[in-house]
């Protein structure tokens, strides 16, 4: 018998040629590629996972401006409900809380207007919903706020209610 046919006898077993499935092969290749890149996957930026290298690559605020990293809401609630990507994106845009990354050289220097600085680098601040200029970066966005757009500071951004 030739190799192309199957034998029914137990003494002589040969394999049938495998059928090529292009879509299945493509799917398996993509799965392997994802497994290789899993370490390189970008998480949303958060003060805990942002390094000094990343902060150094961000734009330097000039004058009275402040560079703020908006709060990123959690993808899953305490009860286990997952939010859609669209809902998370809307929440990131409309967030009212952020982490101060950098401050311009003139921020809070006007003693008549401010007295003492309202915030410093490393503080969580509250600002108006659509305040500042949004700058998209890999892993999220940052905002450039005027120093007088800061409304207050908070110790824990989770304590502020973020509606999705």
Phi and psi in degrees as GROMACS dihedral restraints (atoms count N, CA, C in turn):
[ dihedral_restraints ]
;  ai    aj    ak    al  type     phi  dphi    fc
    3     4     5     6     1   -85.8    20    10
    4     5     6     7     1   166.2    20    10
    6     7     8     9     1   -69.8    20    10
    7     8     9    10     1   -18.2    20    10
    9    10    11    12     1   -77.7    20    10
   10    11    12    13     1   -19.8    20    10
   12    13    14    15     1  -108.1    20    10
   13    14    15    16     1   157.4    20    10
   15    16    17    18     1   -94.1    20    10
   16    17    18    19     1   142.3    20    10
   18    19    20    21     1   -97.3    20    10
   19    20    21    22     1   142.1    20    10
   21    22    23    24     1   -91.2    20    10
   22    23    24    25     1   -13.7    20    10
   24    25    26    27     1   -78.3    20    10
   25    26    27    28     1   149.9    20    10
   27    28    29    30     1   -75.9    20    10
   28    29    30    31     1   -21.2    20    10
   30    31    32    33     1   -77.4    20    10
   31    32    33    34     1   -30.6    20    10
   33    34    35    36     1  -120.7    20    10
   34    35    36    37     1   102.3    20    10
   36    37    38    39     1  -116.9    20    10
   37    38    39    40     1   126.8    20    10
   39    40    41    42     1  -127.0    20    10
   40    41    42    43     1   156.0    20    10
   42    43    44    45     1   -88.9    20    10
   43    44    45    46     1   144.1    20    10
   45    46    47    48     1   -79.1    20    10
   46    47    48    49     1   149.4    20    10
   48    49    50    51     1   -63.0    20    10
   49    50    51    52     1   142.3    20    10
   51    52    53    54     1   -78.3    20    10
   52    53    54    55     1   143.2    20    10
   54    55    56    57     1   -85.7    20    10
   55    56    57    58     1   134.5    20    10
   57    58    59    60     1   -87.7    20    10
   58    59    60    61     1   125.1    20    10
   60    61    62    63     1  -113.6    20    10
   61    62    63    64     1   107.0    20    10
   63    64    65    66     1   -61.3    20    10
   64    65    66    67     1   -44.1    20    10
   66    67    68    69     1   -67.0    20    10
   67    68    69    70     1   -38.9    20    10
   69    70    71    72     1   -66.6    20    10
   70    71    72    73     1   -41.1    20    10
   72    73    74    75     1   -63.1    20    10
   73    74    75    76     1   -41.4    20    10
   75    76    77    78     1   -63.2    20    10
   76    77    78    79     1   -42.5    20    10
   78    79    80    81     1   -61.9    20    10
   79    80    81    82     1   -43.4    20    10
   81    82    83    84     1   -65.9    20    10
   82    83    84    85     1   -38.9    20    10
   84    85    86    87     1   -64.1    20    10
   85    86    87    88     1   -42.9    20    10
   87    88    89    90     1   -63.2    20    10
   88    89    90    91     1   -38.5    20    10
   90    91    92    93     1   -64.8    20    10
   91    92    93    94     1   -41.0    20    10
   93    94    95    96     1   -65.8    20    10
   94    95    96    97     1   -40.6    20    10
   96    97    98    99     1   -63.3    20    10
   97    98    99   100     1   -42.2    20    10
   99   100   101   102     1   -62.6    20    10
  100   101   102   103     1   -39.9    20    10
  102   103   104   105     1   -64.4    20    10
  103   104   105   106     1   -36.7    20    10
  105   106   107   108     1   -69.1    20    10
  106   107   108   109     1   -37.0    20    10
  108   109   110   111     1   -91.8    20    10
  109   110   111   112     1     6.2    20    10
  111   112   113   114     1   -62.6    20    10
  112   113   114   115     1   -31.1    20    10
  114   115   116   117     1   -73.3    20    10
  115   116   117   118     1   -23.8    20    10
  117   118   119   120     1   -92.1    20    10
  118   119   120   121     1    -2.5    20    10
  120   121   122   123     1   -62.5    20    10
  121   122   123   124     1   136.6    20    10
  123   124   125   126     1   -89.3    20    10
  124   125   126   127     1   124.4    20    10
  126   127   128   129     1   -86.7    20    10
  127   128   129   130     1   160.4    20    10
  129   130   131   132     1   -61.2    20    10
  130   131   132   133     1   141.4    20    10
  132   133   134   135     1   -65.2    20    10
  133   134   135   136     1   139.4    20    10
  135   136   137   138     1  -148.3    20    10
  136   137   138   139     1   148.6    20    10
  138   139   140   141     1   -54.2    20    10
  139   140   141   142     1   -26.3    20    10
  141   142   143   144     1   -74.9    20    10
  142   143   144   145     1   -30.9    20    10
  144   145   146   147     1  -109.0    20    10
  145   146   147   148     1     6.0    20    10
  147   148   149   150     1   -91.4    20    10
  148   149   150   151     1   127.6    20    10
  150   151   152   153     1   -96.7    20    10
  151   152   153   154     1   170.8    20    10
  153   154   155   156     1   -66.0    20    10
  154   155   156   157     1   -30.2    20    10
  156   157   158   159     1   -62.9    20    10
  157   158   159   160     1   -43.1    20    10
  159   160   161   162     1   -65.6    20    10
  160   161   162   163     1   -43.4    20    10
  162   163   164   165     1   -63.5    20    10
  163   164   165   166     1   -38.2    20    10
  165   166   167   168     1   -66.0    20    10
  166   167   168   169     1   -27.5    20    10
  168   169   170   171     1   -80.9    20    10
  169   170   171   172     1   -16.5    20    10
  171   172   173   174     1   -73.5    20    10
  172   173   174   175     1   156.4    20    10
  174   175   176   177     1   -62.9    20    10
  175   176   177   178     1   146.2    20    10
  177   178   179   180     1   -87.5    20    10
  178   179   180   181     1   119.9    20    10
  180   181   182   183     1   -68.7    20    10
  181   182   183   184     1   137.9    20    10
  183   184   185   186     1  -109.3    20    10
  184   185   186   187     1   155.9    20    10
  186   187   188   189     1    65.2    20    10
  187   188   189   190     1  -129.8    20    10
  189   190   191   192     1   -97.3    20    10
  190   191   192   193     1    23.6    20    10
  192   193   194   195     1   -96.1    20    10
  193   194   195   196     1   156.8    20    10
  195   196   197   198     1  -128.1    20    10
  196   197   198   199     1   134.7    20    10
  198   199   200   201     1   -94.0    20    10
  199   200   201   202     1   121.2    20    10
  201   202   203   204     1  -124.0    20    10
  202   203   204   205     1   136.4    20    10
  204   205   206   207     1   -96.3    20    10
  205   206   207   208     1   111.4    20    10
  207   208   209   210     1   -62.4    20    10
  208   209   210   211     1   149.2    20    10
  210   211   212   213     1   -61.5    20    10
  211   212   213   214     1   135.2    20    10
  213   214   215   216     1  -103.8    20    10
  214   215   216   217     1   117.2    20    10
  216   217   218   219     1   -68.7    20    10
  217   218   219   220     1   156.6    20    10
  219   220   221   222     1   -70.9    20    10
  220   221   222   223     1   149.3    20    10
  222   223   224   225     1   -79.1    20    10
  223   224   225   226     1   -18.0    20    10
  225   226   227   228     1  -133.9    20    10
  226   227   228   229     1   139.2    20    10
  228   229   230   231     1   -77.2    20    10
  229   230   231   232     1   171.5    20    10
  231   232   233   234     1   -61.4    20    10
  232   233   234   235     1   -30.4    20    10
  234   235   236   237     1   -81.3    20    10
  235   236   237   238     1    -6.4    20    10
  237   238   239   240     1    98.4    20    10
  238   239   240   241     1     7.1    20    10
  240   241   242   243     1   -80.1    20    10
  241   242   243   244     1   129.3    20    10
  243   244   245   246     1   -91.9    20    10
  244   245   246   247     1   135.0    20    10
  246   247   248   249     1   -87.4    20    10
  247   248   249   250     1   147.4    20    10
  249   250   251   252     1   -71.0    20    10
  250   251   252   253     1   158.1    20    10
  252   253   254   255     1   -62.5    20    10
  253   254   255   256     1   -35.6    20    10
  255   256   257   258     1   -63.5    20    10
  256   257   258   259     1   -42.6    20    10
  258   259   260   261     1   -64.2    20    10
  259   260   261   262     1   -40.9    20    10
  261   262   263   264     1   -65.0    20    10
  262   263   264   265     1   -40.5    20    10
  264   265   266   267     1   -64.0    20    10
  265   266   267   268     1   -42.4    20    10
  267   268   269   270     1   -62.6    20    10
  268   269   270   271     1   -39.8    20    10
  270   271   272   273     1   -66.8    20    10
  271   272   273   274     1   -37.4    20    10
  273   274   275   276     1   -65.7    20    10
  274   275   276   277     1   -38.5    20    10
  276   277   278   279     1   -70.4    20    10
  277   278   279   280     1   -41.6    20    10
  279   280   281   282     1   -93.3    20    10
  280   281   282   283     1    11.2    20    10
  282   283   284   285     1   -66.2    20    10
  283   284   285   286     1   152.7    20    10
  285   286   287   288     1  -118.3    20    10
  286   287   288   289     1    13.9    20    10
  288   289   290   291     1  -135.6    20    10
  289   290   291   292     1   143.5    20    10
  291   292   293   294     1  -157.1    20    10
  292   293   294   295     1   165.3    20    10
  294   295   296   297     1  -105.1    20    10
  295   296   297   298     1   126.0    20    10
  297   298   299   300     1   -75.9    20    10
  298   299   300   301     1   118.1    20    10
  300   301   302   303     1   -95.4    20    10
  301   302   303   304     1   -46.2    20    10
  303   304   305   306     1  -143.1    20    10
  304   305   306   307     1   156.0    20    10
  306   307   308   309     1  -130.0    20    10
  307   308   309   310     1   141.2    20    10
  309   310   311   312     1   -67.9    20    10
  310   311   312   313     1   162.5    20    10
  312   313   314   315     1   -68.2    20    10
  313   314   315   316     1   -22.0    20    10
  315   316   317   318     1  -102.6    20    10
  316   317   318   319     1     3.1    20    10
  318   319   320   321     1   -63.9    20    10
  319   320   321   322     1   125.2    20    10
  321   322   323   324     1    62.2    20    10
  322   323   324   325     1    27.5    20    10
  324   325   326   327     1   -87.9    20    10
  325   326   327   328     1   -17.1    20    10
  327   328   329   330     1   -78.4    20    10
  328   329   330   331     1    98.3    20    10
  330   331   332   333     1   -68.0    20    10
  331   332   333   334     1   -28.3    20    10
  333   334   335   336     1   -67.1    20    10
  334   335   336   337     1   -36.9    20    10
  336   337   338   339     1   -85.0    20    10
  337   338   339   340     1   -39.6    20    10
  339   340   341   342     1  -110.4    20    10
  340   341   342   343     1   -32.2    20    10
  342   343   344   345     1    76.5    20    10
  343   344   345   346     1   -80.2    20    10
  345   346   347   348     1  -122.7    20    10
  346   347   348   349     1   158.8    20    10
  348   349   350   351     1   -60.8    20    10
  349   350   351   352     1   140.3    20    10
  351   352   353   354     1   -79.3    20    10
  352   353   354   355     1   -26.3    20    10
  354   355   356   357     1  -153.1    20    10
  355   356   357   358     1   170.7    20    10
  357   358   359   360     1  -140.0    20    10
  358   359   360   361     1   171.5    20    10
  360   361   362   363     1   -59.3    20    10
  361   362   363   364     1   131.4    20    10
  363   364   365   366     1    96.9    20    10
  364   365   366   367     1    -1.9    20    10
  366   367   368   369     1   -88.9    20    10
  367   368   369   370     1   151.3    20    10
  369   370   371   372     1   -91.0    20    10
  370   371   372   373     1   126.1    20    10
  372   373   374   375     1  -119.8    20    10
  373   374   375   376     1   157.0    20    10
  375   376   377   378     1  -108.1    20    10
  376   377   378   379     1   137.7    20    10
  378   379   380   381     1  -142.1    20    10
  379   380   381   382     1   170.7    20    10
  381   382   383   384     1   -63.8    20    10
  382   383   384   385     1   153.4    20    10
  384   385   386   387     1   -52.1    20    10
  385   386   387   388     1   -46.8    20    10
  387   388   389   390     1  -114.8    20    10
  388   389   390   391     1    30.3    20    10
  390   391   392   393     1   -74.3    20    10
  391   392   393   394     1   152.1    20    10
  393   394   395   396     1    80.1    20    10
  394   395   396   397     1   175.4    20    10
  396   397   398   399     1   -99.6    20    10
  397   398   399   400     1   126.1    20    10
  399   400   401   402     1   -85.5    20    10
  400   401   402   403     1   129.7    20    10
  402   403   404   405     1  -119.8    20    10
  403   404   405   406     1   109.7    20    10
  405   406   407   408     1   -72.1    20    10
  406   407   408   409     1   134.6    20    10
  408   409   410   411     1  -133.4    20    10
  409   410   411   412     1   169.5    20    10
  411   412   413   414     1   -65.8    20    10
  412   413   414   415     1   125.2    20    10
  414   415   416   417     1    93.8    20    10
  415   416   417   418     1     2.9    20    10
  417   418   419   420     1   153.5    20    10
  418   419   420   421     1  -140.5    20    10
  420   421   422   423     1  -151.1    20    10
  421   422   423   424     1   160.2    20    10
  423   424   425   426     1  -124.6    20    10
  424   425   426   427     1   162.3    20    10
  426   427   428   429     1  -125.9    20    10
  427   428   429   430     1   141.8    20    10
  429   430   431   432     1  -102.0    20    10
  430   431   432   433     1   113.0    20    10
  432   433   434   435     1  -108.9    20    10
  433   434   435   436     1   150.2    20    10
  435   436   437   438     1   -73.0    20    10
  436   437   438   439     1   152.5    20    10
  438   439   440   441     1   -62.9    20    10
  439   440   441   442     1   -28.0    20    10
  441   442   443   444     1   -86.4    20    10
  442   443   444   445     1     0.5    20    10
  444   445   446   447     1   -85.4    20    10
  445   446   447   448     1    -9.5    20    10
  447   448   449   450     1   -74.8    20    10
  448   449   450   451     1   126.4    20    10
  450   451   452   453     1   -95.5    20    10
  451   452   453   454     1   -25.7    20    10
  453   454   455   456     1   177.2    20    10
  454   455   456   457     1   177.7    20    10
  456   457   458   459     1  -121.1    20    10
  457   458   459   460     1   152.6    20    10
  459   460   461   462     1  -133.9    20    10
  460   461   462   463     1   152.6    20    10
  462   463   464   465     1   -85.9    20    10
  463   464   465   466     1   -31.3    20    10
  465   466   467   468     1  -132.6    20    10
  466   467   468   469     1   113.5    20    10
  468   469   470   471     1   -67.5    20    10
  469   470   471   472     1   -20.2    20    10
  471   472   473   474     1   -67.0    20    10
  472   473   474   475     1   -22.4    20    10
  474   475   476   477     1   -74.1    20    10
  475   476   477   478     1   -18.9    20    10
  477   478   479   480     1   -84.6    20    10
  478   479   480   481     1   132.1    20    10
  480   481   482   483     1   -71.8    20    10
  481   482   483   484     1   120.9    20    10
  483   484   485   486     1  -110.2    20    10
  484   485   486   487     1   111.4    20    10
  486   487   488   489     1   -87.0    20    10
  487   488   489   490     1   134.9    20    10
